[in-house]
């Protein structure tokens, strides 16, 4: 379940870290840091799907 959340919010961490290294805003796309935020459109649905599947499997194993 944690991996799903990590995958979902990894672009935010990447944008934050690269903005600190470059000394720019993490929302500025021209510096490169803001480009990572566009990955949220893919990683949030994938991460949430992994989270939901892991929760269902965990509940199914608990009932056995």
N, C-alpha and C positions, 0 to 999 in steps of 0.2 A: 504494500500500500504506500509505503514511503517513496518507493521508486517512481510511482505514478505522479506524486506531488513534486518530486524533484524534476522530473521531465517537464511537467507543466510550467514550472516557474524558472527554469534554467535560463531562458533568454533575459529575464530581468536581472539576474545575477551577472550574466555576461556583459550586459549594457552598463551596469553599475561599475564593474571592475575595469572595463576598458575606458570608461569615462574618467575614472580616477587616474589611470595610467597616462591618459592623453591630456588631462586637465581641462576637459570640455564637459558640456552638459550631456547627460545620458539620453536626452530626448532630441539631440541634434543629429539628424541623419547625415549631414555633410561631413561630420567628423568620423562617421563609421559606427559610433556607439548606438545611435538611434536605429540603425538598420537591424540590430538584433531584436528589437521589440516587434518587428514584423513577423518574427518566427512564432510569436504567441498565438497567431491564428492557426498554426498547425499543432504546436506542442500542448496547448491547453486541452483541446478535444482528445488528443491521443493520451495525455496524462490522466485525464479524468476517466477515460474508458478503462485504462489499466487499473486505476483506483477502484472503480466499480466492480470490475471482474475479480480483483483481489479480495474485495469485501464479500462478494458472493461466495467465492471459494472458501474463505475463512469461516463464514457462517455455515456453509454446507459441511465442512469438516468438524465444526463444533457440535452439530446435531448427531453425528455418527457416534 
